[in-house]
Amino acid sequence: MTDSLHSPEYKSAILILRQVRLEKDLTQQQVAKRLGKPQSYIAKIEGGERRIDVAEFARLAEVLESDPVVLFKRILKSK
């Protein structure tokens, strides 16, 4: 069984979060600052080294000025 951190579905979710960040023209540093975290926090998420939970997902969506439900639907459609 595939580790969920490395599953195609999780990788797709992280790719979409990264795409949204880039669409908003935000750097990892800017997102991290808004979260009160170091830049490495975002780098590890985007690099697949750190798994996020639903609360972190919702907070990331907020920081990216995106509706978490819309983002989640976008992730589901990407399958």
Gaussian input, Z-matrix of N, CA and C with variables (Angstrom, degrees):
# hf/3-21g

backbone

0 1
 N
 C     1     B1
 C     2     B2     1     A1
 N     3     B3     2     A2     1     D1
 C     4     B4     3     A3     2     D2
 C     5     B5     4     A4     3     D3
 N     6     B6     5     A5     4     D4
 C     7     B7     6     A6     5     D5
 C     8     B8     7     A7     6     D6
 N     9     B9     8     A8     7     D7
 C    10    B10     9     A9     8     D8
 C    11    B11    10    A10     9     D9
 N    12    B12    11    A11    10    D10
 C    13    B13    12    A12    11    D11
 C    14    B14    13    A13    12    D12
 N    15    B15    14    A14    13    D13
 C    16    B16    15    A15    14    D14
 C    17    B17    16    A16    15    D15
 N    18    B18    17    A17    16    D16
 C    19    B19    18    A18    17    D17
 C    20    B20    19    A19    18    D18
 N    21    B21    20    A20    19    D19
 C    22    B22    21    A21    20    D20
 C    23    B23    22    A22    21    D21
 N    24    B24    23    A23    22    D22
 C    25    B25    24    A24    23    D23
 C    26    B26    25    A25    24    D24
 N    27    B27    26    A26    25    D25
 C    28    B28    27    A27    26    D26
 C    29    B29    28    A28    27    D27
 N    30    B30    29    A29    28    D28
 C    31    B31    30    A30    29    D29
 C    32    B32    31    A31    30    D30
 N    33    B33    32    A32    31    D31
 C    34    B34    33    A33    32    D32
 C    35    B35    34    A34    33    D33
 N    36    B36    35    A35    34    D34
 C    37    B37    36    A36    35    D35
 C    38    B38    37    A37    36    D36
 N    39    B39    38    A38    37    D37
 C    40    B40    39    A39    38    D38
 C    41    B41    40    A40    39    D39
 N    42    B42    41    A41    40    D40
 C    43    B43    42    A42    41    D41
 C    44    B44    43    A43    42    D42
 N    45    B45    44    A44    43    D43
 C    46    B46    45    A45    44    D44
 C    47    B47    46    A46    45    D45
 N    48    B48    47    A47    46    D46
 C    49    B49    48    A48    47    D47
 C    50    B50    49    A49    48    D48
 N    51    B51    50    A50    49    D49
 C    52    B52    51    A51    50    D50
 C    53    B53    52    A52    51    D51
 N    54    B54    53    A53    52    D52
 C    55    B55    54    A54    53    D53
 C    56    B56    55    A55    54    D54
 N    57    B57    56    A56    55    D55
 C    58    B58    57    A57    56    D56
 C    59    B59    58    A58    57    D57
 N    60    B60    59    A59    58    D58
 C    61    B61    60    A60    59    D59
 C    62    B62    61    A61    60    D60
 N    63    B63    62    A62    61    D61
 C    64    B64    63    A63    62    D62
 C    65    B65    64    A64    63    D63
 N    66    B66    65    A65    64    D64
 C    67    B67    66    A66    65    D65
 C    68    B68    67    A67    66    D66
 N    69    B69    68    A68    67    D67
 C    70    B70    69    A69    68    D68
 C    71    B71    70    A70    69    D69
 N    72    B72    71    A71    70    D70
 C    73    B73    72    A72    71    D71
 C    74    B74    73    A73    72    D72
 N    75    B75    74    A74    73    D73
 C    76    B76    75    A75    74    D74
 C    77    B77    76    A76    75    D75
 N    78    B78    77    A77    76    D76
 C    79    B79    78    A78    77    D77
 C    80    B80    79    A79    78    D78
 N    81    B81    80    A80    79    D79
 C    82    B82    81    A81    80    D80
 C    83    B83    82    A82    81    D81
 N    84    B84    83    A83    82    D82
 C    85    B85    84    A84    83    D83
 C    86    B86    85    A85    84    D84
 N    87    B87    86    A86    85    D85
 C    88    B88    87    A87    86    D86
 C    89    B89    88    A88    87    D87
 N    90    B90    89    A89    88    D88
 C    91    B91    90    A90    89    D89
 C    92    B92    91    A91    90    D90
 N    93    B93    92    A92    91    D91
 C    94    B94    93    A93    92    D92
 C    95    B95    94    A94    93    D93
 N    96    B96    95    A95    94    D94
 C    97    B97    96    A96    95    D95
 C    98    B98    97    A97    96    D96
 N    99    B99    98    A98    97    D97
 C   100   B100    99    A99    98    D98
 C   101   B101   100   A100    99    D99
 N   102   B102   101   A101   100   D100
 C   103   B103   102   A102   101   D101
 C   104   B104   103   A103   102   D102
 N   105   B105   104   A104   103   D103
 C   106   B106   105   A105   104   D104
 C   107   B107   106   A106   105   D105
 N   108   B108   107   A107   106   D106
 C   109   B109   108   A108   107   D107
 C   110   B110   109   A109   108   D108
 N   111   B111   110   A110   109   D109
 C   112   B112   111   A111   110   D110
 C   113   B113   112   A112   111   D111
 N   114   B114   113   A113   112   D112
 C   115   B115   114   A114   113   D113
 C   116   B116   115   A115   114   D114
 N   117   B117   116   A116   115   D115
 C   118   B118   117   A117   116   D116
 C   119   B119   118   A118   117   D117
 N   120   B120   119   A119   118   D118
 C   121   B121   120   A120   119   D119
 C   122   B122   121   A121   120   D120
 N   123   B123   122   A122   121   D121
 C   124   B124   123   A123   122   D122
 C   125   B125   124   A124   123   D123
 N   126   B126   125   A125   124   D124
 C   127   B127   126   A126   125   D125
 C   128   B128   127   A127   126   D126
 N   129   B129   128   A128   127   D127
 C   130   B130   129   A129   128   D128
 C   131   B131   130   A130   129   D129
 N   132   B132   131   A131   130   D130
 C   133   B133   132   A132   131   D131
 C   134   B134   133   A133   132   D132
 N   135   B135   134   A134   133   D133
 C   136   B136   135   A135   134   D134
 C   137   B137   136   A136   135   D135
 N   138   B138   137   A137   136   D136
 C   139   B139   138   A138   137   D137
 C   140   B140   139   A139   138   D138
 N   141   B141   140   A140   139   D139
 C   142   B142   141   A141   140   D140
 C   143   B143   142   A142   141   D141
 N   144   B144   143   A143   142   D142
 C   145   B145   144   A144   143   D143
 C   146   B146   145   A145   144   D144
 N   147   B147   146   A146   145   D145
 C   148   B148   147   A147   146   D146
 C   149   B149   148   A148   147   D147
 N   150   B150   149   A149   148   D148
 C   151   B151   150   A150   149   D149
 C   152   B152   151   A151   150   D150
 N   153   B153   152   A152   151   D151
 C   154   B154   153   A153   152   D152
 C   155   B155   154   A154   153   D153
 N   156   B156   155   A155   154   D154
 C   157   B157   156   A156   155   D155
 C   158   B158   157   A157   156   D156
 N   159   B159   158   A158   157   D157
 C   160   B160   159   A159   158   D158
 C   161   B161   160   A160   159   D159
 N   162   B162   161   A161   160   D160
 C   163   B163   162   A162   161   D161
 C   164   B164   163   A163   162   D162
 N   165   B165   164   A164   163   D163
 C   166   B166   165   A165   164   D164
 C   167   B167   166   A166   165   D165
 N   168   B168   167   A167   166   D166
 C   169   B169   168   A168   167   D167
 C   170   B170   169   A169   168   D168
 N   171   B171   170   A170   169   D169
 C   172   B172   171   A171   170   D170
 C   173   B173   172   A172   171   D171
 N   174   B174   173   A173   172   D172
 C   175   B175   174   A174   173   D173
 C   176   B176   175   A175   174   D174
 N   177   B177   176   A176   175   D175
 C   178   B178   177   A177   176   D176
 C   179   B179   178   A178   177   D177
 N   180   B180   179   A179   178   D178
 C   181   B181   180   A180   179   D179
 C   182   B182   181   A181   180   D180
 N   183   B183   182   A182   181   D181
 C   184   B184   183   A183   182   D182
 C   185   B185   184   A184   183   D183
 N   186   B186   185   A185   184   D184
 C   187   B187   186   A186   185   D185
 C   188   B188   187   A187   186   D186
 N   189   B189   188   A188   187   D187
 C   190   B190   189   A189   188   D188
 C   191   B191   190   A190   189   D189
 N   192   B192   191   A191   190   D190
 C   193   B193   192   A192   191   D191
 C   194   B194   193   A193   192   D192
 N   195   B195   194   A194   193   D193
 C   196   B196   195   A195   194   D194
 C   197   B197   196   A196   195   D195
 N   198   B198   197   A197   196   D196
 C   199   B199   198   A198   197   D197
 C   200   B200   199   A199   198   D198
 N   201   B201   200   A200   199   D199
 C   202   B202   201   A201   200   D200
 C   203   B203   202   A202   201   D201
 N   204   B204   203   A203   202   D202
 C   205   B205   204   A204   203   D203
 C   206   B206   205   A205   204   D204
 N   207   B207   206   A206   205   D205
 C   208   B208   207   A207   206   D206
 C   209   B209   208   A208   207   D207
 N   210   B210   209   A209   208   D208
 C   211   B211   210   A210   209   D209
 C   212   B212   211   A211   210   D210
 N   213   B213   212   A212   211   D211
 C   214   B214   213   A213   212   D212
 C   215   B215   214   A214   213   D213
 N   216   B216   215   A215   214   D214
 C   217   B217   216   A216   215   D215
 C   218   B218   217   A217   216   D216
 N   219   B219   218   A218   217   D217
 C   220   B220   219   A219   218   D218
 C   221   B221   220   A220   219   D219
 N   222   B222   221   A221   220   D220
 C   223   B223   222   A222   221   D221
 C   224   B224   223   A223   222   D222
 N   225   B225   224   A224   223   D223
 C   226   B226   225   A225   224   D224
 C   227   B227   226   A226   225   D225
 N   228   B228   227   A227   226   D226
 C   229   B229   228   A228   227   D227
 C   230   B230   229   A229   228   D228
 N   231   B231   230   A230   229   D229
 C   232   B232   231   A231   230   D230
 C   233   B233   232   A232   231   D231
 N   234   B234   233   A233   232   D232
 C   235   B235   234   A234   233   D233
 C   236   B236   235   A235   234   D234

   B1=1.4564
   B2=1.5329
   B3=1.3120
   B4=1.4516
   B5=1.5233
   B6=1.3161
   B7=1.4518
   B8=1.5290
   B9=1.3288
   B10=1.4627
   B11=1.5259
   B12=1.3205
   B13=1.4542
   B14=1.5244
   B15=1.3317
   B16=1.4551
   B17=1.5293
   B18=1.3234
   B19=1.4597
   B20=1.5276
   B21=1.3169
   B22=1.4718
   B23=1.5301
   B24=1.3137
   B25=1.4731
   B26=1.5289
   B27=1.3293
   B28=1.4684
   B29=1.5296
   B30=1.3314
   B31=1.4588
   B32=1.5262
   B33=1.3306
   B34=1.4591
   B35=1.5278
   B36=1.3190
   B37=1.4639
   B38=1.5225
   B39=1.3171
   B40=1.4602
   B41=1.5256
   B42=1.3085
   B43=1.4652
   B44=1.5280
   B45=1.3113
   B46=1.4696
   B47=1.5242
   B48=1.3302
   B49=1.4698
   B50=1.5316
   B51=1.3263
   B52=1.4643
   B53=1.5267
   B54=1.3392
   B55=1.4624
   B56=1.5226
   B57=1.3202
   B58=1.4671
   B59=1.5269
   B60=1.3249
   B61=1.4665
   B62=1.5295
   B63=1.3240
   B64=1.4622
   B65=1.5290
   B66=1.3306
   B67=1.4695
   B68=1.5275
   B69=1.3272
   B70=1.4687
   B71=1.5269
   B72=1.3407
   B73=1.4650
   B74=1.5316
   B75=1.3315
   B76=1.4563
   B77=1.5250
   B78=1.3126
   B79=1.4540
   B80=1.5265
   B81=1.3079
   B82=1.4674
   B83=1.5259
   B84=1.3203
   B85=1.4645
   B86=1.5242
   B87=1.3299
   B88=1.4687
   B89=1.5269
   B90=1.3280
   B91=1.4669
   B92=1.5230
   B93=1.3165
   B94=1.4663
   B95=1.5271
   B96=1.3261
   B97=1.4650
   B98=1.5212
   B99=1.3210
   B100=1.4678
   B101=1.5355
   B102=1.3235
   B103=1.4702
   B104=1.5253
   B105=1.3248
   B106=1.4593
   B107=1.5199
   B108=1.3237
   B109=1.4714
   B110=1.5223
   B111=1.3316
   B112=1.4709
   B113=1.5196
   B114=1.3217
   B115=1.4614
   B116=1.5181
   B117=1.3242
   B118=1.4683
   B119=1.5309
   B120=1.3183
   B121=1.4677
   B122=1.5299
   B123=1.3224
   B124=1.4696
   B125=1.5242
   B126=1.3289
   B127=1.4678
   B128=1.5269
   B129=1.3217
   B130=1.4674
   B131=1.5295
   B132=1.3052
   B133=1.4713
   B134=1.5235
   B135=1.3168
   B136=1.4694
   B137=1.5193
   B138=1.3235
   B139=1.4538
   B140=1.5195
   B141=1.3249
   B142=1.4568
   B143=1.5214
   B144=1.3206
   B145=1.4617
   B146=1.5247
   B147=1.3287
   B148=1.4580
   B149=1.5138
   B150=1.3032
   B151=1.4564
   B152=1.5266
   B153=1.3310
   B154=1.4597
   B155=1.5218
   B156=1.3123
   B157=1.4612
   B158=1.5322
   B159=1.3080
   B160=1.4661
   B161=1.5320
   B162=1.3194
   B163=1.4619
   B164=1.5311
   B165=1.3308
   B166=1.4600
   B167=1.5268
   B168=1.3237
   B169=1.4616
   B170=1.5281
   B171=1.3274
   B172=1.4634
   B173=1.5313
   B174=1.3200
   B175=1.4690
   B176=1.5290
   B177=1.3233
   B178=1.4706
   B179=1.5276
   B180=1.3165
   B181=1.4649
   B182=1.5243
   B183=1.3215
   B184=1.4614
   B185=1.5321
   B186=1.3084
   B187=1.4615
   B188=1.5241
   B189=1.3232
   B190=1.4641
   B191=1.5307
   B192=1.3363
   B193=1.4603
   B194=1.5240
   B195=1.3280
   B196=1.4583
   B197=1.5207
   B198=1.2999
   B199=1.4568
   B200=1.5314
   B201=1.3342
   B202=1.4618
   B203=1.5240
   B204=1.3215
   B205=1.4671
   B206=1.5300
   B207=1.3163
   B208=1.4698
   B209=1.5254
   B210=1.3263
   B211=1.4674
   B212=1.5189
   B213=1.3235
   B214=1.4590
   B215=1.5328
   B216=1.3204
   B217=1.4597
   B218=1.5256
   B219=1.3243
   B220=1.4691
   B221=1.5284
   B222=1.3143
   B223=1.4733
   B224=1.5166
   B225=1.3259
   B226=1.4585
   B227=1.5250
   B228=1.3240
   B229=1.4696
   B230=1.5207
   B231=1.3194
   B232=1.4660
   B233=1.5343
   B234=1.3131
   B235=1.4672
   B236=1.4920
   A1=109.78
   A2=116.66
   A3=122.46
   A4=110.66
   A5=116.36
   A6=122.23
   A7=107.45
   A8=117.86
   A9=120.18
   A10=112.95
   A11=117.49
   A12=120.74
   A13=110.96
   A14=115.82
   A15=120.77
   A16=112.68
   A17=116.68
   A18=119.80
   A19=110.05
   A20=116.76
   A21=119.62
   A22=112.16
   A23=117.13
   A24=120.90
   A25=111.32
   A26=115.94
   A27=119.32
   A28=110.20
   A29=116.45
   A30=120.05
   A31=110.66
   A32=116.63
   A33=121.33
   A34=110.74
   A35=116.81
   A36=121.37
   A37=110.88
   A38=116.29
   A39=120.42
   A40=110.77
   A41=116.68
   A42=120.46
   A43=110.02
   A44=117.08
   A45=120.79
   A46=110.65
   A47=117.73
   A48=119.84
   A49=110.56
   A50=116.47
   A51=120.54
   A52=110.05
   A53=117.29
   A54=120.58
   A55=111.29
   A56=116.35
   A57=119.97
   A58=109.98
   A59=116.56
   A60=120.10
   A61=110.45
   A62=116.03
   A63=120.29
   A64=111.36
   A65=117.21
   A66=121.04
   A67=110.79
   A68=115.93
   A69=121.32
   A70=111.33
   A71=115.75
   A72=122.34
   A73=111.70
   A74=114.83
   A75=121.17
   A76=109.97
   A77=116.24
   A78=121.02
   A79=109.38
   A80=115.29
   A81=119.34
   A82=109.59
   A83=116.80
   A84=121.63
   A85=111.40
   A86=116.98
   A87=120.37
   A88=111.20
   A89=116.53
   A90=120.36
   A91=109.67
   A92=116.05
   A93=120.35
   A94=110.73
   A95=116.60
   A96=120.28
   A97=110.88
   A98=116.85
   A99=120.81
   A100=111.61
   A101=115.05
   A102=120.26
   A103=112.52
   A104=116.39
   A105=119.93
   A106=111.86
   A107=115.63
   A108=122.33
   A109=109.14
   A110=116.93
   A111=119.12
   A112=110.77
   A113=116.18
   A114=121.52
   A115=111.00
   A116=117.13
   A117=120.84
   A118=111.98
   A119=117.63
   A120=121.99
   A121=109.53
   A122=116.98
   A123=121.53
   A124=110.16
   A125=116.53
   A126=120.38
   A127=110.83
   A128=117.17
   A129=120.45
   A130=111.42
   A131=117.29
   A132=120.15
   A133=109.08
   A134=116.17
   A135=120.38
   A136=112.66
   A137=116.72
   A138=121.03
   A139=114.06
   A140=116.23
   A141=120.29
   A142=114.37
   A143=116.52
   A144=120.67
   A145=112.13
   A146=117.00
   A147=121.14
   A148=109.09
   A149=115.53
   A150=122.16
   A151=109.56
   A152=116.81
   A153=120.09
   A154=109.45
   A155=115.09
   A156=119.54
   A157=108.97
   A158=116.36
   A159=120.68
   A160=111.56
   A161=117.96
   A162=120.45
   A163=110.35
   A164=116.95
   A165=120.93
   A166=110.34
   A167=116.78
   A168=121.29
   A169=110.03
   A170=116.54
   A171=121.04
   A172=110.85
   A173=117.20
   A174=121.03
   A175=110.97
   A176=116.91
   A177=120.27
   A178=110.51
   A179=116.68
   A180=120.54
   A181=110.37
   A182=116.53
   A183=121.19
   A184=110.50
   A185=116.57
   A186=121.81
   A187=110.97
   A188=116.47
   A189=121.37
   A190=111.70
   A191=115.95
   A192=122.48
   A193=111.18
   A194=114.51
   A195=122.22
   A196=109.43
   A197=115.44
   A198=121.22
   A199=108.21
   A200=118.61
   A201=119.80
   A202=113.18
   A203=117.86
   A204=120.99
   A205=109.87
   A206=116.52
   A207=120.79
   A208=109.91
   A209=116.39
   A210=119.89
   A211=111.47
   A212=115.98
   A213=119.95
   A214=110.47
   A215=117.64
   A216=121.02
   A217=110.49
   A218=116.47
   A219=120.53
   A220=110.17
   A221=116.53
   A222=121.23
   A223=109.99
   A224=117.65
   A225=121.02
   A226=111.49
   A227=117.46
   A228=121.00
   A229=112.22
   A230=116.73
   A231=119.88
   A232=113.05
   A233=117.10
   A234=120.83
   A235=112.46
   D1=139.25
   D2=-178.12
   D3=-75.98
   D4=136.07
   D5=173.17
   D6=-60.61
   D7=131.97
   D8=-175.07
   D9=-62.05
   D10=-25.77
   D11=177.27
   D12=-65.36
   D13=-28.04
   D14=-177.44
   D15=-110.02
   D16=12.03
   D17=179.96
   D18=-72.13
   D19=152.74
   D20=177.78
   D21=-58.26
   D22=-36.01
   D23=-179.38
   D24=-65.29
   D25=-43.84
   D26=-179.51
   D27=-68.07
   D28=-41.81
   D29=178.36
   D30=-60.15
   D31=-38.14
   D32=177.63
   D33=-64.34
   D34=-42.06
   D35=179.48
   D36=-61.21
   D37=-44.20
   D38=-179.52
   D39=-68.37
   D40=-38.57
   D41=177.54
   D42=-60.26
   D43=-42.93
   D44=179.98
   D45=-65.49
   D46=-42.52
   D47=177.11
   D48=-60.02
   D49=-40.75
   D50=177.99
   D51=-65.20
   D52=-43.08
   D53=179.04
   D54=-60.28
   D55=-41.76
   D56=178.90
   D57=-63.82
   D58=-42.47
   D59=177.53
   D60=-57.61
   D61=-44.67
   D62=-179.42
   D63=-69.85
   D64=-37.06
   D65=176.85
   D66=-61.29
   D67=-33.95
   D68=179.26
   D69=-84.18
   D70=1.21
   D71=179.38
   D72=57.65
   D73=44.16
   D74=179.19
   D75=-111.08
   D76=142.16
   D77=174.46
   D78=-86.75
   D79=164.52
   D80=174.15
   D81=-58.26
   D82=-39.76
   D83=-179.46
   D84=-61.17
   D85=-42.99
   D86=-179.50
   D87=-64.98
   D88=-43.23
   D89=179.44
   D90=-64.34
   D91=-45.15
   D92=-179.68
   D93=-60.34
   D94=-42.93
   D95=179.71
   D96=-60.87
   D97=-42.31
   D98=178.57
   D99=-62.85
   D100=-30.26
   D101=179.15
   D102=-86.01
   D103=-12.21
   D104=-175.29
   D105=74.10
   D106=31.57
   D107=-177.84
   D108=-123.94
   D109=163.69
   D110=173.93
   D111=-74.39
   D112=158.25
   D113=179.70
   D114=-57.52
   D115=-32.72
   D116=-178.78
   D117=-61.83
   D118=-25.53
   D119=177.39
   D120=-60.55
   D121=-47.92
   D122=179.65
   D123=-69.73
   D124=-41.00
   D125=179.02
   D126=-59.51
   D127=-41.17
   D128=-179.96
   D129=-69.30
   D130=-36.60
   D131=176.34
   D132=-64.33
   D133=-52.77
   D134=-176.99
   D135=-67.05
   D136=-26.58
   D137=179.21
   D138=-86.64
   D139=-1.00
   D140=178.67
   D141=77.56
   D142=18.35
   D143=179.31
   D144=-94.24
   D145=-18.36
   D146=-177.07
   D147=-132.43
   D148=130.07
   D149=178.97
   D150=-89.47
   D151=141.18
   D152=176.43
   D153=-107.43
   D154=149.82
   D155=176.27
   D156=-98.16
   D157=-179.89
   D158=-174.42
   D159=-64.27
   D160=-35.46
   D161=178.67
   D162=-66.91
   D163=-40.95
   D164=177.43
   D165=-66.28
   D166=-38.90
   D167=176.85
   D168=-59.14
   D169=-47.36
   D170=-179.38
   D171=-62.87
   D172=-40.94
   D173=178.94
   D174=-67.13
   D175=-40.91
   D176=176.09
   D177=-60.78
   D178=-44.08
   D179=178.31
   D180=-58.82
   D181=-43.34
   D182=179.43
   D183=-61.38
   D184=-46.61
   D185=179.82
   D186=-63.94
   D187=-33.32
   D188=178.04
   D189=-83.83
   D190=4.95
   D191=-179.89
   D192=54.63
   D193=45.34
   D194=-179.33
   D195=-128.68
   D196=148.68
   D197=176.56
   D198=-75.13
   D199=122.69
   D200=-178.70
   D201=-60.80
   D202=-31.38
   D203=178.69
   D204=-67.85
   D205=-42.53
   D206=177.94
   D207=-63.48
   D208=-43.60
   D209=177.48
   D210=-61.51
   D211=-43.36
   D212=-179.34
   D213=-63.24
   D214=-41.30
   D215=177.47
   D216=-63.37
   D217=-38.81
   D218=177.69
   D219=-62.52
   D220=-39.67
   D221=177.63
   D222=-64.31
   D223=-44.94
   D224=-179.23
   D225=-63.73
   D226=-35.88
   D227=179.47
   D228=-71.25
   D229=-21.31
   D230=-175.42
   D231=-78.12
   D232=-6.30
   D233=-177.66
   D234=-64.90

